[in-house]
């Protein structure tokens, strides 16, 4: 049963909302690009190529051969170089360096645009009805993301003997990026020009839980990427000829199995995909039969269900082709879109919009 709870407070003026939404769109596109570049950085093993944390001076790339040699020397001190890339040339190092530098540079520009927009809105007196706190929270999340990014890199440059970043730190970094783009999408919808009527309903609870399930699935995908699990078991629907792989539990890993066991990470990712696909197809069938879904859910549910089906099929295609960079990035990019569509459907269940 649906219950109207309250009508939302008045929001900033129409011109203010328009510019704030444009700002959010720009930030959202940049964060989306950041996620994709981050995925490419991981898949090309570029994340440990910059071994120093220099948020300001690091914005300037190497400008001389001596500087390149200095940076290459620092990379040669990492376990990744000694154990995995000892034959790497300077030119090959430059290739992975530019991926990581571009990833960090994009993060800097996101920070600049976020803070600049906030200051402009503050000067214009637009940050009313809680929007100053909301946008301030968004900027704090961005700063935290930078710190977590360095925490992640630190796991592979001397803090441990790993040749890659710690998978659970990669997952944390990725999950915060997903949370940030989800918050951006929610704020963008909250700034709709029409009046929002808040409501609690069974549909809101259901779609909230479904969006959370998709978020968890994306987190498990980060573990798969961090462990290179997508390039280990490449048969489907079985894994090395078994439904549950024999190495699903490694006694030596103990409680670290969910985070460091390749077989468990990929199997869990598959099972979650089947569960999400079952729910997504169920929603699609329910939409076609028009049972219990009001008009405002039609387009969101259709898009969400179709994107889930496409994502699962593309994931299988990526897997059996041993997860090449191009296919894996599409899989990651579509996953983010699926999550945003789930958030949109949840928003539709939470708020009813009117022009009155």
NORURHU-V635374 format. One record per residue. N is the residue number from 1. RES is the residue in one small letter. SS is DSSP state (A for helix, B for strand, O for the rest). OMEGA is omega in degrees with one decimal (NA if undefined). NEAR is the number of other C-alpha atoms within 12 Angstrom. Layout:
BEGIN
n = {N N}
res = {RES RES}
ss = {SS SS}
omega = {OMEGA OMEGA}
near = {NEAR NEAR}
END
This chain:
BEGIN
n = {1 2 3 4 5 6 7 8 9 10 11 12 13 14 15 16 17 18 19 20 21 22 23 24 25 26 27 28 29 30 31 32 33 34 35 36 37 38 39 40 41 42 43 44 45 46 47 48 49 50 51 52 53 54 55 56 57 58 59 60 61 62 63 64 65 66 67 68 69 70 71 72 73 74 75 76 77 78 79 80 81 82 83 84 85 86 87 88 89 90 91 92 93 94 95 96 97 98 99 100 101 102 103 104 105 106 107 108 109 110 111 112 113 114 115 116 117 118 119 120 121 122 123 124 125 126 127 128 129 130 131 132 133 134 135 136 137 138 139 140 141 142 143 144 145 146 147 148 149 150 151 152 153 154 155 156 157 158 159 160 161 162 163 164 165 166 167 168 169 170 171 172 173 174 175 176 177 178 179 180 181 182 183 184 185 186 187 188 189 190 191 192 193 194 195 196 197 198 199 200 201 202 203 204 205 206 207 208 209 210 211 212 213 214 215 216 217 218 219 220 221 222 223 224 225 226 227 228 229 230 231 232 233 234 235 236 237 238 239 240 241 242 243 244 245 246 247 248 249 250 251 252 253 254 255 256 257 258 259 260 261 262 263 264 265 266 267 268 269 270 271 272 273 274 275 276 277 278 279 280 281 282 283 284 285 286 287 288 289 290 291 292 293 294 295 296 297 298 299 300 301 302 303 304 305 306 307 308 309 310 311 312 313 314 315 316 317 318 319 320 321 322 323 324 325 326 327 328 329 330 331 332 333 334 335 336 337 338 339 340 341 342 343 344 345 346 347 348 349 350 351 352 353 354 355 356}
res = {x x x x x x x x x x x x x x x x x x x x x x x x x x x x x x x x x x x x x x x x x x x x x x x x x x x x x x x x x x x x x x x x x x x x x x x x x x x x x x x x x x x x x x x x x x x x x x x x x x x x x x x x x x x x x x x x x x x x x x x x x x x x x x x x x x x x x x x x x x x x x x x x x x x x x x x x x x x x x x x x x x x x x x x x x x x x x x x x x x x x x x x x x x x x x x x x x x x x x x x x x x x x x x x x x x x x x x x x x x x x x x x x x x x x x x x x x x x x x x x x x x x x x x x x x x x x x x x x x x x x x x x x x x x x x x x x x x x x x x x x x x x x x x x x x x x x x x x x x x x x x x x x x x x x x x x x x x x x x x x x x x x x x x x x x x x x x x x x x x x x x x x x x x x x x x x x x x x x}
ss = {O O B B B B B O O O O O O A A A A A A A A A A A A A A A A A A A A A A A A A A A A A A O O O O O O O O O O O O O A A A O O O O O A A A A A A A A A A A A O O A A A A A O O O O O O A A A A A A A A A A A A A A A A A A A A A A A A A A A A A A A A A A O O O O O O O A A A A A A A A A A A A A A A A A A A A A A A A O O O O O O O O O O O O A A A A A A A A A A A A A A A A A A A A A A A A O O O O B B B B B B O A A A A A A A A A A A A A A A A A A A A A A A A A O O A A A O O O O O O O B O O B O O O O O O O O O O O A A A A A A A O A A A A A A A A A A A A A A A A A A A A A A A A A A A A O O O O O A A A A A A A A A A A A A A A A A A A A A A A A A A O O O O A A A A A A A A A A A A A A A A A A A A A A A A A A B B B B O O}
omega = {-179.2 -179.9 174.2 -174.9 177.3 173.2 -174.2 177.4 177.5 -179.3 179.5 -177.8 -177.6 177.5 179.0 179.6 -180.0 -178.5 177.6 176.6 176.8 177.5 178.9 177.0 178.6 178.1 -180.0 178.4 -179.5 177.5 177.0 176.7 178.6 178.5 -179.5 178.0 176.2 176.4 177.6 178.2 178.7 -174.5 175.7 -178.9 -177.3 -168.9 -177.9 -176.0 176.2 -170.7 -179.1 178.6 -179.2 -174.9 -176.5 -176.5 179.0 178.2 179.7 -177.8 177.4 -177.5 -179.1 177.9 -179.5 179.6 176.9 178.9 179.3 -179.8 178.6 177.1 178.4 179.2 -178.7 177.1 -178.2 176.6 179.8 178.8 -174.9 -172.6 -173.0 -172.7 -174.0 179.7 -176.5 176.6 178.2 179.5 177.3 176.5 -179.9 -179.5 -178.8 178.7 -176.6 175.8 -178.6 178.7 178.4 178.5 -179.9 -179.4 177.4 176.4 178.0 -178.5 175.2 178.5 -179.8 -177.6 179.0 -178.2 179.8 178.3 179.1 -178.6 177.5 -179.9 178.7 179.6 -178.1 179.5 -176.6 -172.9 179.9 176.9 174.4 -176.7 174.3 179.3 -179.8 -179.0 174.9 176.5 179.5 179.4 177.0 177.1 179.0 177.6 177.4 179.6 177.2 179.3 179.1 176.4 178.6 175.1 178.0 -179.2 -177.5 -179.1 -177.8 -177.2 175.0 178.9 176.1 177.2 -179.3 174.6 174.9 174.8 179.2 -176.7 -177.8 175.4 174.4 179.4 178.5 179.9 -178.9 -178.6 178.5 175.8 177.5 179.4 -179.6 -178.5 174.9 177.1 178.2 -179.8 -179.2 179.0 179.6 179.4 177.7 -178.8 176.2 -177.8 -179.1 -179.7 -178.8 176.4 -178.1 -177.0 172.9 -178.7 174.9 179.0 178.6 179.1 -179.0 -176.9 174.9 179.4 179.3 176.5 177.6 177.9 177.6 176.9 178.5 178.1 176.7 176.9 178.2 175.3 176.4 176.1 177.9 178.7 -177.8 -179.5 -173.1 -177.3 179.3 178.0 -177.5 175.1 -172.4 173.3 -179.6 11.6 179.1 175.6 -174.9 177.5 -179.4 175.9 172.4 -175.9 -176.3 -179.2 -175.3 176.7 176.6 -177.3 -177.8 -178.4 178.7 -178.6 179.1 -179.2 -177.8 -174.9 -172.7 -179.8 -176.0 -178.1 -179.8 -177.8 -178.2 179.0 178.6 179.3 178.6 -176.9 177.2 178.0 178.8 -179.8 179.3 178.2 178.6 179.2 -179.1 178.3 176.6 177.0 180.0 178.6 179.6 177.7 -179.0 179.6 178.3 179.9 172.3 179.1 179.0 -172.7 -175.0 179.3 -169.7 -177.3 179.1 -178.7 178.1 -179.8 -179.1 -178.4 -179.6 -179.4 177.7 179.0 179.1 -177.7 179.7 179.4 179.1 177.3 177.1 178.7 178.6 -178.0 -175.3 174.6 175.6 171.0 173.7 -173.3 -175.0 -178.9 -179.2 179.6 176.0 179.4 178.4 -178.6 178.6 177.6 178.0 178.3 176.9 179.6 179.9 177.5 176.4 177.2 178.4 179.0 176.3 178.3 178.7 178.7 -177.5 -174.7 170.0 -176.1 176.5 179.4 -177.0 NA}
near = {11 17 18 17 15 15 21 23 16 20 27 29 22 17 17 26 27 23 25 39 28 24 29 35 27 24 40 33 24 30 40 37 30 40 40 34 34 39 39 33 34 39 34 30 34 36 44 46 46 42 34 29 23 18 23 16 14 22 23 17 23 20 13 11 14 12 16 25 19 20 28 32 22 24 34 29 24 34 27 31 31 20 16 15 25 20 14 21 18 24 15 21 33 26 23 30 31 30 31 37 35 31 36 41 29 30 36 29 24 34 31 21 25 34 25 20 30 31 20 19 28 21 14 18 16 27 26 21 18 19 27 27 17 24 35 23 22 35 30 20 28 36 26 22 34 31 23 26 35 31 30 33 39 30 28 34 32 26 19 18 19 26 33 38 43 36 37 32 31 41 37 33 38 41 32 32 40 42 35 38 37 37 31 38 37 32 33 31 33 36 36 32 24 23 24 28 26 25 25 25 22 18 28 28 22 22 33 27 21 35 35 26 28 38 37 31 39 42 38 40 44 45 39 41 46 41 36 33 32 40 25 26 36 27 25 26 23 21 29 19 13 16 21 22 25 18 23 27 23 20 13 12 16 13 13 18 25 28 34 36 33 35 35 35 42 47 39 32 34 36 24 27 33 25 22 37 30 19 27 35 26 23 35 28 20 20 26 18 13 18 15 17 24 19 16 24 34 25 22 30 39 29 27 40 35 29 31 41 29 25 37 33 25 26 37 29 24 28 33 23 21 23 31 24 27 21 27 36 33 28 36 41 32 29 40 45 35 40 44 39 37 42 40 35 38 37 39 35 35 35 34 34 23 15 10 10}
END
